[in-house]
């Protein structure tokens, strides 16, 4: 929350009172601090950039680094890696931590180590402004490392800016661009680039930030400059014809303190040109002392003569192959032992080595192995990461894919992480020894929302009535006999709606009754049928019923042209005479995400899918996902098709996030059986000999008074199935989107065998 307030302050947001919002956060922080919960320190230290007089921030600054480390994990800000570490690194307050990164060539050790050491140092700097980090290499040149670090930080900052824009923040001006780039003059040769010459120089200067967010401008780490996007794919499209603004400096320290000429001109005065960016994202850039030494003994000597602060960090990168020569093995082994002794003097140190170099592993606290390998039986190479050793904390086992991006390393946790619940079985005793109509404290927390601030005393106060409430909710009076119309309404129109009331007005019995009526909140609905049986039509109705309530829906297209889907994306109720014709507003809440065919792994697929979900919109987050034509996976995505955990992980993650997931699948697909087993609801579509649409609900997860009932019906006229109209007097009208019960003739179906055995 505090981070969101910071973003709103710096870029502006209509109707947002920064002072009052900051005070609200201050009161929350004070309430939690009164409980002596030190873990909230890291959660609220971002507030310092919103309102300097916030009590929580003052407590943070008083808190020493050791106190922070005693109660908190240190985030690496490499999102996938933090998941493997279950939140971040454990650095004991009274001990040091030595991390060894071990890998062969082409495993991006340099990028990984630079990114890791800087992000951790950035967290340390929140508690000690004098924090620095040192980086020594026996082979890599200083200029290369400084350029590489700066490229990572600039690309990462641009990525964060784009996320702010996606979350609804108003991006104006060019203050961000001015921080990193020289905007005094547009560099492109306008005589040879009509696309650039069409835009005045002043426009670039005044709107550079919003052009970055729309990807009209992009950063190229080869030219170290911003370029205007022009026509051209997989070619040398970044050149002198479309270069706009060059990078100001070549090192991070020049941005923080100015270059030599500026220092002389300002008489040594510090000028941090990245202060605006630091305030924008709530984290600091750290002084980097990068040097090149050409053997281990020289590096050891250098470290011994450095007068460092208690919060300083250090990284040593050994890449030379000469350490493998037999004649020098003994000497190198001793030098490495001396080096490790020196590294141990720092609170956190990183040692980067080749995978064929021997070190005393017992002296390392954590060893991260990087390697390149093929994907199962395919001739396709991927990078893999494995936390081989961890002394101070439990980490995720197995190997995990990672990739180098412009903004650094991305780690994609294996599918096992999506299916795993930590300490689930070891806590099973409390769960198994409570009866089925009571609830444990963990279940009480799971059903609560973040805004309710649940606590143990409230749990105890509610317990005497819980069993009776659950018992009474087992047979909702209004739902003794469900029809196909009501079931379709629950699955497609209101999968997350609480029909008996809303919010705090719901009584305990109403809340529990709704749990029974709706089953899993959201849940997964499979729509299976032959071609041209209105599968997509049903999901379109679901999407627009969500959109009119201002809830976002994501259409996940599998190697499909979004233009062809857009042509078909018409509201099913639009042709109805009662439609209020406000359809343009609904389209603002519908979004496409297309995955291009190829060798994308399940881990990378899920990583980017849920990255879109986690990047919330200004008003609400995505509540529904529609996967169009699952059978395309069989032909276009071999890695997804062959992994048996892909669909289970997708279904389970959506369920835990309370997202309604709709999956369309052809009846002939080999994936249909897996989908029938895993989905909460299974809807089968068919067209009879007269062309009428018939719907069968083979499985329904909600309340059903008659067990093993198959809900079935024939649709009279499909075009009239969904209806949208306004109800109420003028000035107090409410839009209603629903399924018309008069268009459904219920059928008695007792077995689905004829449907599944029918041949085309």
C-alpha positions in Angstrom: 0.0 0.0 0.0 2.8 2.4 0.9 4.5 1.7 -2.3 1.3 2.5 -4.2 1.0 5.8 -2.4 4.5 6.7 -3.4 3.8 6.0 -7.0 0.6 8.1 -6.9 2.5 11.0 -5.3 5.2 11.3 -7.9 3.1 11.0 -11.0 -0.2 12.3 -9.8 -3.6 10.7 -9.6 -7.0 12.3 -9.9 -8.9 12.6 -6.6 -5.9 11.4 -4.5 -5.1 13.3 -1.3 -1.5 12.3 -0.6 -1.4 13.8 2.9 -4.5 12.0 4.1 -3.4 8.8 2.6 0.0 9.0 4.2 -1.6 9.7 7.6 -3.8 6.7 7.1 -0.7 4.6 6.5 1.0 6.2 9.6 -1.9 5.1 11.8 -1.8 1.6 10.5 2.0 1.5 11.1 1.6 2.8 14.6 -1.1 0.2 15.4 1.2 -2.6 14.3 4.3 -1.1 16.0 2.4 -1.0 19.3 2.3 -4.8 19.1 6.1 -4.8 18.8 5.9 -6.5 15.5 9.3 -5.6 14.1 8.7 -7.4 10.8 6.6 -4.5 9.6 9.7 -2.3 9.4 10.5 -3.4 5.9 6.9 -3.2 4.8 6.6 0.4 5.6 10.1 1.9 5.0 8.9 3.0 1.5 6.6 5.6 3.3 9.6 7.9 3.9 9.3 9.2 0.4 5.7 10.2 0.8 5.6 12.0 4.0 8.8 12.7 5.9 7.2 13.0 9.3 5.6 9.5 9.4 6.2 7.8 12.7 6.8 4.4 11.1 9.7 5.9 9.0 11.3 7.4 12.1 11.2 4.0 13.8 12.8 2.4 10.7 15.7 4.9 10.7 16.3 4.2 14.4 16.3 0.5 13.8 19.8 -0.8 13.2 20.7 -3.2 10.4 21.3 -6.0 12.8 17.8 -5.6 14.2 16.4 -5.7 10.7 18.3 -8.9 9.9 17.2 -10.5 13.1 13.5 -10.4 12.2 13.4 -10.2 8.4 14.6 -11.9 5.3 16.5 -9.8 2.8 14.7 -9.7 -0.6 17.0 -10.1 -3.7 14.3 -8.4 -5.8 14.8 -11.1 -8.4 11.2 -12.3 -8.1 11.6 -15.9 -9.0 14.7 -16.3 -6.9 12.9 -14.8 -3.8 10.2 -17.6 -4.3 12.9 -20.2 -4.2 14.2 -18.6 -1.0 10.6 -18.3 0.4 10.8 -14.6 0.7 14.5 -13.7 0.6 17.9 -14.4 2.1 18.4 -15.2 5.8 21.5 -13.3 6.9 22.1 -14.0 10.6 22.6 -10.7 12.6 25.6 -12.2 14.4 27.2 -14.0 11.4 28.3 -13.3 7.9 26.9 -14.9 4.8 29.1 -16.2 1.9 27.3 -17.1 -1.3 29.2 -19.0 -4.0 27.8 -18.7 -7.6 29.2 -21.6 -9.7 28.8 -22.0 -13.4 30.3 -22.7 -16.8 30.5 -20.3 -19.7 27.3 -18.9 -21.1 25.5 -19.1 -17.8 25.3 -15.4 -17.2 27.3 -15.5 -14.0 28.4 -11.9 -14.4 24.9 -10.5 -14.8 23.5 -12.6 -12.0 26.3 -11.6 -9.5 26.1 -7.8 -10.4 22.3 -7.8 -10.1 22.3 -9.8 -6.8 25.0 -7.8 -5.0 23.5 -4.4 -6.0 19.9 -5.3 -5.0 21.0 -6.6 -1.6 23.2 -3.5 -1.1 20.2 -1.3 -1.9 18.2 -2.9 0.9 21.2 -2.4 3.3 21.4 1.2 2.3 17.9 1.8 3.7 19.5 1.3 7.2 22.9 2.7 6.5 23.4 5.5 4.0 27.1 4.8 3.8 26.6 1.3 2.3 28.9 0.5 -0.7 29.7 -2.6 -2.6 33.0 -3.8 -4.1 33.3 -5.9 -7.1 36.7 -7.4 -8.2 37.5 -9.7 -11.1 40.7 -11.4 -12.2 39.9 -11.2 -15.9 36.9 -9.0 -16.7 37.6 -5.4 -17.5 36.4 -2.6 -15.3 34.8 -0.7 -18.2 32.8 -3.9 -19.2 31.5 -4.5 -15.7 30.5 -0.9 -15.1 28.7 -0.7 -18.5 27.0 -4.0 -17.8 25.7 -2.9 -14.3 24.5 0.4 -15.7 22.6 -1.4 -18.6 20.9 -3.6 -16.1 19.8 -0.8 -13.8 18.5 1.5 -16.6 16.6 -1.4 -18.3 15.2 -2.4 -14.9 14.1 1.2 -14.1 12.3 1.5 -17.5 10.5 -1.8 -16.8 9.3 -0.5 -13.5 8.1 2.7 -15.1 6.1 0.7 -17.6 4.5 -1.2 -14.7 3.5 2.0 -13.1 1.7 3.1 -16.2 0.0 -0.3 -16.5 -1.3 0.2 -12.9 -3.0 3.4 -13.8 -0.5 6.0 -12.7 -0.4 9.2 -14.9 3.0 9.4 -16.7 3.8 12.9 -17.9 6.9 14.9 -18.7 10.4 13.6 -19.0 11.9 13.7 -15.5 12.6 10.0 -15.6 14.3 10.2 -19.0 16.3 13.3 -17.9 17.8 11.3 -15.0 19.5 8.8 -17.2 19.9 10.4 -20.7 21.2 13.6 -22.2 18.0 15.2 -23.6 19.6 18.4 -24.8 19.6 17.3 -28.4 18.1 14.6 -30.6 20.9 12.8 -32.2 19.3 11.1 -35.2 20.1 12.1 -38.7 16.7 13.5 -39.6 17.6 13.7 -43.3 17.6 9.9 -43.5 14.7 9.1 -41.1 11.3 10.5 -42.0 9.7 8.7 -39.0 11.9 10.7 -36.6 11.8 14.0 -38.5 8.0 14.0 -38.3 8.2 14.5 -34.5 9.6 17.9 -33.3 12.5 17.8 -30.9 10.5 19.6 -28.3 8.0 16.8 -28.2 10.6 14.3 -27.3 11.8 16.6 -24.5 8.3 17.0 -23.1 6.8 13.5 -23.5 9.8 11.1 -23.3 8.5 9.3 -20.2 5.1 8.5 -21.7 6.8 7.5 -25.0 8.9 5.0 -23.0 5.7 3.6 -21.4 4.1 3.1 -24.8 7.3 1.6 -26.1 7.6 4.2 -28.8 11.0 4.8 -27.3 13.2 2.0 -26.1 16.7 1.6 -24.6 19.3 -0.3 -26.6 22.2 -1.5 -24.5 24.5 -1.9 -27.5 24.3 1.8 -28.4 23.7 3.0 -24.8 20.9 5.3 -26.1 17.2 5.7 -26.5 15.8 4.9 -30.0 12.5 5.6 -31.7 10.8 2.4 -32.6 10.5 2.1 -36.4 9.6 -0.6 -39.0 12.0 -3.5 -38.9 12.1 -6.9 -37.3 15.2 -8.9 -36.3 17.4 -6.4 -38.2 19.8 -3.6 -37.4 16.9 -1.3 -36.7 18.8 0.5 -33.9 21.2 2.9 -35.6 22.0 6.5 -36.3 18.8 7.0 -38.1 16.5 6.6 -35.1 18.8 7.3 -32.1 17.2 10.0 -29.9 19.0 10.5 -26.5 22.4 9.1 -25.5 23.2 7.8 -22.0 24.7 10.6 -19.8 27.6 8.7 -18.2 29.4 5.4 -18.4 29.4 4.4 -14.7 26.9 4.4 -11.9 29.1 6.5 -9.6 29.1 9.3 -12.2 25.3 9.4 -11.9 25.5 9.5 -8.1 28.5 11.9 -7.7 29.0 13.5 -11.2 32.0 13.0 -13.5 35.5 14.5 -12.9 34.9 17.7 -14.8 31.6 18.3 -12.8 33.4 17.6 -9.5 36.0 20.2 -10.3 33.4 22.7 -11.4 31.2 22.1 -8.3 34.2 21.8 -6.0 33.5 18.3 -4.9 29.8 18.8 -4.2 27.8 15.6 -4.5 25.1 15.6 -7.2 22.8 12.6 -7.3 21.1 12.7 -10.7 19.1 9.6 -9.8 17.4 11.0 -6.7 14.1 11.3 -8.6 14.2 7.7 -9.7 15.1 6.6 -6.2 12.0 8.4 -4.8 9.9 7.1 -7.6 10.6 3.4 -6.9 11.4 3.6 -3.2 14.9 2.1 -3.4 18.4 3.5 -3.5 21.3 3.1 -6.0 24.5 2.1 -4.2 28.1 3.3 -4.8 29.9 0.6 -6.8 33.6 0.2 -6.6 34.6 -2.0 -9.4 38.2 -2.9 -10.1 40.2 -5.4 -12.1 43.0 -7.4 -10.5 44.8 -10.1 -12.4 45.4 -12.8 -9.8 43.9 -14.0 -6.5 46.7 -12.8 -4.4 46.4 -9.2 -5.7 42.7 -9.3 -5.0 43.3 -10.5 -1.4 45.8 -7.8 -0.9 43.4 -5.2 -2.2 40.6 -6.3 0.1 42.9 -6.2 3.1 43.7 -2.5 2.5 40.1 -1.4 2.0 38.6 0.5 4.9 35.0 -0.6 4.6 31.9 0.1 6.5 30.0 -2.5 8.5 27.2 -2.6 6.0 29.4 -2.9 2.9 29.2 -5.9 0.6 31.7 -7.5 -1.7 31.8 -9.7 -4.8 34.9 -11.5 -6.3 34.6 -13.0 -9.8 37.2 -15.6 -10.7 36.9 -16.6 -14.3 40.5 -17.5 -15.4 41.2 -21.1 -16.6 44.8 -21.0 -15.4 43.6 -22.1 -12.0 43.1 -25.5 -13.4 46.8 -26.0 -14.3 48.2 -28.8 -12.1 51.5 -26.9 -11.3 49.6 -24.1 -9.7 46.8 -26.0 -8.0 48.3 -26.0 -4.5 49.1 -22.3 -4.6 45.7 -21.4 -6.0 44.0 -23.5 -3.3 45.8 -21.6 -0.6 45.1 -18.2 -2.2 41.4 -19.1 -2.4 41.4 -20.1 1.3 43.0 -16.7 2.1 40.4 -15.0 -0.1 37.5 -16.7 1.7 38.9 -15.6 5.0 38.9 -12.0 3.8 35.4 -12.3 2.4 34.2 -13.6 5.7 34.9 -10.1 7.2 32.0 -8.7 5.3 28.3 -9.1 6.3 27.5 -10.5 2.9 30.0 -11.6 0.2 29.6 -13.3 -3.1 32.3 -15.5 -4.8 31.8 -16.3 -8.5 33.7 -19.3 -9.8 33.8 -21.6 -12.8 32.1 -24.9 -12.4 35.4 -26.8 -12.8 37.2 -24.9 -10.1 37.5 -26.6 -6.7 36.9 -24.7 -3.5 36.4 -25.8 0.1 32.6 -26.2 -0.1 32.3 -26.5 3.7 33.3 -22.8 4.0 30.4 -21.6 1.8 27.1 -20.8 3.4 25.1 -21.0 0.1 26.1 -22.5 -3.3 24.1 -21.6 -6.3 24.8 -23.8 -9.4 24.2 -22.4 -12.8 24.3 -24.7 -15.9 23.1 -25.0 -19.4 21.2 -28.2 -20.5 18.7 -29.6 -22.9 15.0 -29.8 -22.3 14.1 -33.5 -21.9 14.2 -35.2 -25.3 14.3 -32.0 -27.3 17.4 -30.5 -29.0 16.8 -27.2 -27.2 19.1 -25.6 -24.6 18.0 -23.8 -21.5 19.7 -22.2 -18.5 19.0 -23.8 -15.1 19.6 -22.7 -11.6 19.9 -24.9 -8.5 20.5 -23.9 -4.8 23.0 -26.7 -4.2 23.7 -25.8 -0.5 22.0 -23.5 2.0 23.2 -23.4 5.6 21.0 -20.9 7.3 17.6 -21.5 5.6 15.4 -24.0 3.8 15.2 -23.4 0.1 13.2 -24.9 -2.8 14.8 -28.0 -4.1 15.1 -29.1 -7.8 16.4 -27.2 -10.7 14.7 -24.0 -12.0 14.9 -22.4 -15.4 16.2 -18.8 -15.7 16.8 -16.4 -18.6 18.8 -13.2 -19.1 16.7 -10.2 -20.0 17.8 -6.7 -20.7 16.9 -5.8 -17.1 18.8 -8.8 -15.6 18.1 -12.3 -14.6 14.6 -13.8 -14.4 14.1 -17.1 -12.5 11.1 -19.3 -13.4 10.3 -21.6 -10.4 9.6 -25.1 -11.4 6.0 -26.4 -11.6 6.5 -28.2 -8.2 6.5 -24.8 -6.6 3.0 -24.0 -7.8 1.7 -27.3 -6.5 3.5 -27.2 -3.2 2.2 -26.0 0.2 4.9 -25.6 2.8 4.6 -27.5 6.0 1.2 -28.8 4.9 1.6 -32.3 6.3 3.4 -31.4 9.4 0.5 -29.2 10.4 -2.1 -31.8 9.4 -2.7 -33.0 13.0 -4.7 -29.9 13.9 -6.8 -30.2 10.8 -7.5 -33.9 11.0 -8.5 -33.7 14.6 -11.1 -31.0 14.0 -14.5 -32.1 12.7 -15.8 -31.3 9.2 -18.1 -28.4 10.2 -15.7 -26.6 12.4 -12.7 -24.6 11.3 -9.1 -24.3 12.4 -7.4 -20.9 12.9 -5.5 -21.4 9.6 -8.9 -21.9 7.8 -10.2 -18.8 9.5 -7.2 -16.8 8.2 -7.6 -18.2 4.7 -11.2 -17.1 4.4 -10.5 -13.6 5.7 -9.4 -10.6 3.6 -6.5 -8.3 4.1 -8.9 -5.4 5.0 -10.5 -7.3 7.9 -7.3 -7.6 10.0 -8.2 -11.0 11.5 -6.8 -12.0 14.8 -6.9 -14.9 17.2 -9.4 -13.2 19.7 -11.9 -12.7 16.9 -11.5 -16.3 15.9 -12.2 -17.5 19.5 -15.3 -15.2 19.7 -16.8 -16.7 16.5 -16.1 -20.3 17.2 -19.2 -21.1 19.4 -21.5 -20.3 16.4 -19.4 -21.7 13.6 -20.5 -25.3 13.8 -24.2 -24.4 14.0 -23.8 -21.9 11.1 -22.1 -24.5 8.9 -24.8 -27.0 9.7 -27.6 -24.7 8.8 -25.9 -23.7 5.6 -25.7 -27.3 4.4 -29.2 -27.1 3.0 -30.0 -23.6 1.6 -33.7 -23.2 1.4 -33.7 -21.1 -1.8 -31.6 -23.7 -3.6 -33.3 -27.0 -2.9 -33.9 -27.6 -6.6 -31.5 -26.0 -9.0 -32.2 -25.7 -12.7 -29.8 -25.4 -15.7 -30.6 -21.7 -15.8 -29.4 -21.1 -12.2 -26.3 -23.2 -12.6 -25.3 -21.4 -15.8 -25.9 -18.1 -14.1 -23.6 -19.1 -11.2 -20.8 -20.5 -13.5 -20.8 -17.8 -16.2 -22.4 -14.6 -14.8 -21.7 -14.6 -11.1 -18.9 -17.1 -10.2 -17.5 -14.7 -7.6 -20.8 -13.0 -6.5 -22.2 -13.3 -3.0 -26.0 -13.4 -3.8 -27.3 -13.0 -0.2 -25.6 -9.6 0.4 -22.3 -8.0 0.1 -19.3 -7.1 2.3 -19.7 -6.6 6.0 -23.5 -6.7 5.7 -23.4 -10.5 5.3 -24.1 -12.5 8.4 -22.0 -15.5 9.3 -24.8 -17.9 8.1 -25.1 -16.0 4.8 -21.3 -16.1 4.2 -21.2 -19.9 4.8 -24.4 -20.4 2.8 -22.8 -18.7 -0.2 -19.7 -20.8 0.2 -21.8 -23.9 -0.2 -23.8 -22.5 -3.1 -20.8 -21.4 -5.1 -18.3 -24.0 -4.2 -14.8 -22.7 -5.0 -14.7 -18.9 -5.4 -14.2 -18.5 -9.1 -13.1 -22.1 -9.8 -12.2 -23.6 -13.2 -14.9 -24.2 -15.8 -14.2 -26.4 -18.8 -16.3 -25.9 -21.9 -15.9 -28.9 -24.1 -17.6 -29.6 -27.5 -17.2 -30.0 -31.2 -16.5 -27.0 -33.5 -19.3 -24.5 -34.1 -21.1 -25.4 -30.9 -21.0 -21.9 -29.3 -18.2 -22.6 -26.8 -16.7 -19.2 -27.4 -20.1 -17.6 -27.3 -20.7 -18.7 -23.7 -17.3 -17.3 -22.6 -18.0 -14.0 -24.3 -21.2 -13.7 -22.3 -19.2 -14.4 -19.1 -16.6 -11.8 -20.1 -19.1 -9.0 -20.8 -21.1 -9.8 -17.6 -17.8 -9.2 -15.7 -17.0 -6.1 -17.7 -20.3 -4.2 -17.0 -19.4 -4.6 -13.3 -15.9 -3.1 -14.1 -14.1 -6.3 -13.5 -11.2 -7.2 -15.9 -11.1 -10.3 -18.0 -7.9 -11.6 -19.8 -8.3 -13.6 -23.0 -5.3 -15.9 -23.2 -4.7 -16.5 -26.9 -2.5 -19.4 -27.9 -0.8 -18.5 -31.1 -3.8 -16.7 -32.4 -4.1 -13.5 -34.3 -5.8 -11.0 -32.0 -7.3 -9.3 -34.9 -9.4 -12.3 -35.9 -10.6 -12.8 -32.3 -11.4 -9.0 -32.0 -13.6 -9.3 -35.1 -15.7 -11.9 -33.3 -15.6 -10.3 -29.9 -19.2 -9.0 -29.7 -21.3 -8.9 -26.6 -23.9 -11.7 -26.9 -26.6 -9.4 -25.5 -25.8 -6.4 -27.8 -28.5 -7.4 -30.3 -31.2 -7.5 -27.6 -33.7 -4.7 -27.9 -33.4 -3.9 -24.2 -29.6 -3.4 -24.4 -28.7 0.1 -23.1 -25.9 0.4 -25.7 -23.2 1.4 -23.3 -21.0 -1.3 -24.8 -17.9 0.8 -25.4 -17.3 1.0 -21.6 -17.4 -2.8 -21.3 -14.6 -3.2 -23.9 -12.2 -1.2 -21.6 -12.2 -4.2 -19.2 -11.3 -6.8 -21.8 -7.7 -7.6 -22.5 -5.6 -9.9 -24.8 -2.5 -11.8 -24.1 -1.1 -13.8 -27.0 1.5 -16.5 -26.6 3.5 -17.1 -29.8 4.1 -20.7 -30.8 7.4 -22.3 -29.9 9.4 -23.9 -27.2 8.1 -21.9 -24.2 8.4 -24.0 -21.0 5.4 -24.3 -18.6 7.4 -22.4 -15.9 8.0 -19.4 -18.2 4.4 -19.5 -19.4 3.0 -19.3 -15.9 5.6 -16.7 -14.8 4.5 -14.2 -17.4 0.8 -15.1 -17.1 0.7 -14.3 -13.4 2.9 -11.3 -13.9 0.0 -9.8 -15.8 -2.3 -10.7 -13.0 -0.1 -9.3 -10.3 0.2 -6.0 -12.1 -3.1 -4.6 -11.0 -5.1 -2.0 -12.9 -6.0 1.3 -11.4 -9.4 0.2 -10.2 -9.4 -3.6 -9.9 -7.4 -6.7 -10.8 -8.1 -9.4 -13.4 -10.9 -11.6 -12.1 -11.4 -14.0 -15.1 -9.1 -15.7 -17.5 -10.4 -17.3 -20.7 -8.1 -19.7 -22.6 -9.2 -20.0 -26.2 -8.8 -23.4 -27.8 -6.7 -25.5 -25.5 -6.1 -28.2 -28.2 -3.7 -25.8 -30.0 -1.1 -26.7 -27.3 -0.9 -30.2 -28.8 0.5 -28.8 -32.1 2.2 -25.5 -31.2 3.6 -25.8 -27.7 5.5 -29.1 -27.3 6.9 -28.4 -23.8 3.5 -27.4 -22.4 1.8 -30.5 -24.0 4.3 -33.0 -22.6 4.4 -31.8 -19.0 1.7 -33.5 -16.9 1.8 -30.8 -14.2 1.1 -27.9 -16.5 -2.7 -27.9 -16.4 -2.8 -28.9 -12.7 -0.5 -26.1 -11.7 -2.5 -23.5 -13.8 -5.8 -24.7 -12.3 -4.5 -24.7 -8.7 -2.8 -21.3 -8.9 -6.0 -19.7 -10.3 -8.1 -21.3 -7.6 -5.8 -20.0 -4.9 -5.9 -16.5 -6.3 -9.7 -16.7 -6.6 -9.7 -16.2 -10.3 -12.5 -17.7 -12.5 -10.7 -19.7 -15.2 -12.6 -20.8 -18.4 -10.9 -23.2 -20.7 -12.3 -24.0 -24.2 -11.4 -27.4 -25.6 -12.4 -29.4 -28.6 -14.2 -32.7 -27.9 -11.6 -34.6 -30.0 -8.6 -33.2 -28.1 -6.4 -35.6 -26.3 -6.3 -33.1 -23.4 -10.0 -33.3 -22.7 -9.8 -36.2 -20.2 -7.2 -34.3 -18.1 -9.5 -31.2 -18.2 -12.6 -33.2 -17.2 -10.8 -34.5 -14.1 -9.3 -31.2 -13.0 -12.0 -28.7 -13.7 -14.5 -27.7 -11.0 -17.3 -27.4 -13.5 -17.6 -29.2 -16.9 -20.0 -27.9 -19.5 -20.5 -29.9 -22.7 -21.9 -28.4 -25.9 -23.7 -30.1 -28.7 -25.9 -29.3 -31.7 -28.8 -31.7 -32.4 -30.1 -32.7 -35.8 -32.1 -29.5 -36.1 -29.1 -27.3 -35.3 -30.3 -26.4 -31.8 -27.7 -25.9 -29.1 -27.8 -28.3 -26.2 -25.9 -27.8 -23.0 -24.9 -30.5 -20.5 -23.4 -29.7 -17.1 -21.6 -32.9 -16.4 -19.9 -31.6 -13.2 -21.0 -28.8 -11.0 -19.0 -27.8 -7.9 -21.6 -25.8 -6.2 -24.6 -26.8 -4.0 -26.8 -29.6 -5.4 -29.6 -31.0 -3.4 -29.8 -34.0 -5.7 -26.6 -35.9 -5.9 -25.2 -37.1 -9.3 -27.5 -34.8 -11.2 -26.7 -33.8 -14.8 -28.1 -30.4 -15.6 -29.2 -30.3 -19.2 -31.2 -28.1 -21.5 -31.9 -27.0 -25.1 -31.5 -23.4 -26.1 -34.4 -22.1 -28.1 -32.6 -19.2 -29.7 -28.9 -18.7 -28.9 -28.9 -15.0 -29.9 -31.3 -14.3 -27.1 -29.6 -16.4 -24.4 -27.9 -13.4 -22.7 -29.7 -10.2 -22.0 -28.6 -6.8 -20.8 -31.0 -4.1 -19.6 -31.5 -1.3 -17.1 -33.7 -1.6 -14.1 -35.1 1.2 -11.9 -36.3 4.7 -12.3 -34.5 7.5 -14.1 -31.5 8.7 -12.2 -31.5 5.5 -10.1 -31.0 2.9 -12.8 -29.0 -0.3 -12.4 -27.7 -2.4 -15.3 -28.6 -6.1 -15.2 -26.7 -8.7 -17.2 -28.2 -12.2 -17.0 -29.2 -15.4 -18.8 -32.8 -15.4 -19.9 -34.5 -18.4 -18.4 -37.3 -18.3 -21.0 -34.7 -19.4 -23.7 -33.9 -22.7 -21.9 -35.9 -25.9 -22.1 -34.7 -28.3 -19.4 -34.0 -31.9 -20.4 -33.7 -35.1 -18.4 -30.3 -36.6 -19.0 -29.1 -39.4 -16.8 -25.8 -40.5 -18.5 -23.2 -38.8 -20.7 -22.0 -42.0 -22.3 -24.0 -41.3 -25.5 -22.4 -37.9 -25.8 -18.9 -39.1 -25.4 -19.3 -42.1 -27.6 -21.0 -40.3 -30.4 -19.0 -40.1 -33.6 -18.7 -37.1 -35.8 
